């Protein structure tokens, strides 16, 4: 598990980084391209290629994105049904539901990696094989480590964004003045900038996370 390589990967090709960020900021386009691009990153990483892939073959990105969306919807339904059943169990229902949710996270991530590796929706929905790979120790550790690092990075940048917004609002609060149109527009502008920054940070984090997890994904089920 090479954390340094995974963290630096988004910045290993500035051209591809900029293209990815632009696509991430465009509504609908991001839904139809970024999921497929993440699968492309995972696929190259599993093939021991740590370079940041390009955005060529746009049609493939869209098809892979749709595949990932379909797999995500199917697993969301399955997870939701099992969760609902467990919640009806007296006394221990909530606890079992929580445990199932944690287990399901690893299974779903394993399904995404399987989809990246095989390109097959059927293989990604093969729960027994997917679950066996999800139980791999290296994979579990990489998911946990990736989640912790992602949460720390996200938390730091979120605090920075909140601090910047609060600083822009502070003079108005201290003066006890009623915000005028210019001030309100400035605040909304600050919120807009904050949202853009959060989307950029989210993009960097998911590229890092998929790279780290894909590196530790087992080639065969245990």
C-alpha positions in Angstrom: 0.0 0.0 0.0 1.8 3.1 -1.3 0.0 6.0 0.3 2.5 8.6 -1.1 2.0 7.5 -4.7 -1.8 7.5 -4.3 -1.7 11.0 -2.8 0.5 12.4 -5.5 -1.3 10.7 -8.4 -3.8 13.5 -9.1 -0.9 15.9 -9.6 1.3 13.6 -11.7 -0.3 14.9 -14.9 -1.5 18.5 -14.7 -3.3 18.4 -18.0 -5.4 15.5 -17.0 -5.9 17.0 -13.6 -7.3 20.2 -15.0 -9.6 18.4 -17.4 -10.9 16.2 -14.6 -11.6 19.2 -12.4 -13.4 21.0 -15.2 -15.6 17.9 -15.9 -16.2 17.6 -12.1 -17.6 21.2 -12.0 -20.1 20.7 -14.9 -23.5 19.4 -13.8 -24.7 16.1 -15.5 -21.4 15.9 -17.4 -19.7 15.0 -14.1 -22.2 12.2 -13.5 -21.6 10.8 -17.0 -17.8 10.9 -16.9 -16.2 11.0 -13.5 -17.5 7.6 -12.3 -16.1 6.0 -15.5 -12.8 7.9 -15.1 -12.5 6.5 -11.5 -12.9 3.0 -12.9 -10.2 3.8 -15.5 -7.9 4.9 -12.7 -8.6 1.7 -10.7 -8.1 -0.5 -13.7 -4.7 1.0 -14.5 -3.6 0.8 -10.9 -4.5 -2.8 -10.7 -2.4 -3.3 -13.8 0.5 -1.8 -11.9 0.4 1.4 -13.9 0.5 4.3 -11.5 0.2 7.1 -14.1 -2.9 9.3 -14.2 -4.9 8.2 -17.2 -6.2 10.6 -19.8 -9.7 11.3 -21.0 -9.5 9.8 -24.4 -12.2 7.5 -25.7 -15.0 9.6 -24.1 -17.7 7.1 -25.1 -16.0 4.5 -22.9 -16.1 6.9 -20.0 -19.8 7.4 -20.4 -20.5 3.7 -20.7 -18.4 2.8 -17.7 -20.1 5.6 -15.7 -23.5 4.2 -16.5 -22.3 0.7 -15.6 -21.1 2.0 -12.2 -24.4 3.8 -11.6 -26.4 0.7 -12.4 -24.2 -1.4 -10.0 -24.6 1.3 -7.3 -28.3 1.4 -7.6 -28.7 -2.4 -7.4 -26.5 -2.6 -4.4 -28.3 0.3 -2.8 -31.6 -1.6 -3.2 -30.1 -4.8 -1.7 -28.4 -3.0 1.2 -31.7 -1.1 1.9 -33.8 -4.2 1.9 -31.5 -6.1 4.3 -31.2 -3.0 6.5 -35.0 -2.8 6.7 -35.4 -6.4 7.6 -32.7 -6.2 10.3 -34.3 -3.1 11.9 -37.4 -5.2 12.6 -35.5 -7.5 14.9 -36.3 -6.6 18.5 -33.6 -5.1 20.7 -30.6 -5.8 18.5 -32.0 -4.5 15.2 -30.3 -1.2 15.2 -26.9 -2.8 16.1 -27.2 -5.4 13.4 -28.2 -2.8 11.0 -25.1 -0.7 11.8 -22.9 -3.8 11.4 -24.5 -4.7 8.1 -23.9 -1.2 6.9 -20.2 -1.4 7.6 -20.0 -4.8 5.9 -21.9 -3.5 3.0 -19.5 -0.6 2.4 -16.7 -3.1 1.9 -18.8 -5.3 -0.4 -19.9 -2.3 -2.5 -16.3 -1.0 -2.9 -15.2 -4.5 -3.8 -18.0 -4.6 -6.4 -16.7 -1.4 -7.9 -13.2 -2.7 -8.1 -14.5 -5.9 -9.8 -16.3 -3.7 -12.3 -13.2 -1.8 -13.0 -11.2 -5.0 -13.4 -13.6 -6.9 -15.6 -15.9 -4.3 -17.1 -18.8 -6.7 -16.4 -21.9 -5.7 -14.5 -22.6 -9.4 -14.0 -19.3 -10.0 -12.3 -19.7 -6.9 -10.1 -23.1 -8.3 -9.0 -21.7 -11.7 -8.2 -22.0 -11.2 -4.5 -20.3 -14.4 -3.3 -17.1 -13.7 -5.2 -17.2 -10.0 -4.5 -17.8 -10.6 -0.8 -14.8 -13.0 -0.6 -12.5 -10.3 -2.2 -13.9 -7.8 0.2 -12.8 -10.0 3.1 -9.2 -9.7 2.1 -7.1 -8.2 4.9 -5.0 -5.9 2.7 -8.2 -4.6 1.0 -9.9 -3.9 4.3 -6.8 -2.1 5.7 -6.5 0.0 2.5 -10.2 1.0 2.7 -9.9 2.0 6.3 -6.7 3.9 5.9 -8.0 5.6 2.7 -11.2 6.6 4.5 -9.3 8.1 7.5 -6.9 10.1 5.3 -9.8 11.3 3.1 -11.7 12.4 6.2 -8.7 14.3 7.6 -8.0 16.1 4.3 -11.7 16.9 3.8 -12.0 18.2 7.4 -9.0 20.4 7.1 -10.1 22.1 3.9 -13.7 22.4 5.2 -12.4 24.3 8.2 -10.4 26.6 5.9 -13.4 27.3 3.7 -15.6 28.0 6.8 -12.9 30.2 8.2 -12.7 32.2 5.0 -16.5 32.6 4.8 -16.7 33.6 8.5 -13.9 36.2 8.0 -15.8 37.8 5.2 -18.9 38.0 7.4 -17.1 39.2 10.5 -16.9 43.0 9.6 -20.7 43.1 9.1 -21.4 41.4 12.4 -19.0 43.6 14.3 -20.3 46.8 12.8 -23.9 45.7 13.6 -24.9 46.9 10.2 -27.7 45.6 8.0 -26.1 43.8 5.0 -26.6 45.7 1.8 -27.1 44.2 -1.6 -23.3 44.2 -2.4 -22.6 42.5 0.9 -25.2 39.8 0.3 -23.9 39.2 -3.2 -20.4 39.0 -1.8 -21.6 36.4 0.7 -23.3 34.3 -2.0 -20.2 34.6 -4.1 -18.2 33.3 -1.2 -20.5 30.4 -0.9 -20.2 29.7 -4.6 -16.4 29.7 -4.4 -16.6 27.5 -1.3 -18.8 25.0 -3.2 -16.4 25.0 -6.2 -13.5 24.4 -3.8 -15.3 21.5 -2.2 -16.0 19.8 -5.5 -12.3 20.2 -6.4 -11.3 18.7 -3.1 -13.8 15.9 -3.5 -12.4 15.1 -6.9 -8.8 14.9 -5.6 -9.9 12.7 -2.7 -11.8 10.2 -4.8 -8.9 9.9 -7.2 -6.6 9.2 -4.2 -9.0 6.8 -2.6 -9.7 4.7 -5.7 -6.0 4.5 -6.4 -5.2 3.3 -2.9 -8.0 0.8 -2.7 -7.3 -0.6 -6.2 -3.7 -1.1 -5.4 -4.6 -3.5 -2.6 -7.5 -5.3 -4.4 -6.9 -9.0 -4.5 -6.6 -10.6 -7.9 -8.4 -13.7 -6.8 -11.1 -14.4 -4.2 -9.8 -15.7 -0.9 
